[in-house]
């Protein structure tokens, strides 16, 4: 593919989206550029404060546990209170937590602050996803989610490099910078992003239409969506495992921590460098095909880790495989969620979906560590391979009727506005309509 064709592809990928989306995109980039807390938290706890590695792992797990509560909370507030107020409030709460970490030193205080930060950071995700579904035309929803995810990873890459270079200033300084960046993100949202929550519908006589009340229980009773959530949880478990199991596996092979740093950096490099290209190649493809393909890539990529031996290149190759799966799965899953959700319940649906990421962020690190310490790393990678295959089969068999594409681009029965066709299937306005989640890298970039 020539340079000119790549430029045309990139131009087509970023064109045609509303101005409000790009302000949201910018807020994501700014927020993630200052995301130093989770990146350096374990080093801060062990090196700076002298806590044990066990305590550091527990604190990171508490962040994931906070997300389990924060995601449905954010979803409910998004639908009841509004998208913009939820985003601004939760961004400011996360900023306050980051600033507090620069001050508190006791173990209990740190654990509490990180738990609350997990609540705030995950609570903002449903409002972001719902806003994208509100403002972007149905046929561009998947592309918008992919672009927002690209901003998230681009910002995270900048934060990782900048934080590593600036660490001589002290961990507390990095936490303050994180707080400032998050406040700036909230300011961008407050000043430039319009409220997009759909207004109450009216009938022909101008009377308000009473929408069916949707609670979290109602969302979980939606059978196709419940299946999507459960399958996403399986994929999240596979996706989260390398962030714990990979460094332990490489250490078991006698490789240094610096080797792991090089290998895991491949993930960010591939996403930043090729997300737009992957999005272009997968546009107008069946959502079920994309979800199944991404699950297979996760299965093969993580499963092949057991065969890497002591080769850094081989480990890096496995990361490339499951990273491509990540680039396909994350945007596809979020747009599928937006499609299955009624307009007035988008926040709740995104909140429940976000819970699957948060649960995986809490469970997978503990489970992966226990398996590596017990039966061994090969058992972990065999398990991730099996789970990934199971998820791929599940998407193909259980969701092919619920996520039906409409090559004519009609999509009137289902869209970002939700709703189903007469046979219960969701009709997608173009295959590329379905995609995307901004929830990110488990406990790290979620």
Secondary structure, DSSP 8 states (H G I E B T S, - for coil): --HHHHHHHHHHHHSS--HHHHHHHHHHHHHHHT--HHHHHHHIIIIIS---HHHHHHHHHHHHHHHHHHHHHHHHHHHHT-HHHHHHHHHHHHHHHHHHHTT--SHHHHHHHHHHHHHHHHHHHHHHHHHHHHHS-GGGHHHHHHHHHHHHHHHHHHHHHHHHHHGGG-HHHHHHHHHHHHHHHHHHHHHH---------B-TTS-B-------HHHHHT-HHHHHHHHHHHHHHHHHHHHHHHHHHHHHHTT--HHHHHHHHHHHHHHHHHHHHHHHHHHTTS-HHHHHHHHHHHHHHHHHGGGG-TT-HHHHHHHHHHHHHHHHHHHHHHHHHHHHHS-GGGHHHHHHHHHHHHHHHHHHHHHHHHHHHHTT-HHHHHHHHHHHHHHHHHHHHHHSTTTEEEETTS---SSSTT----TTS-EEEESGGGS-B----SHHHH-
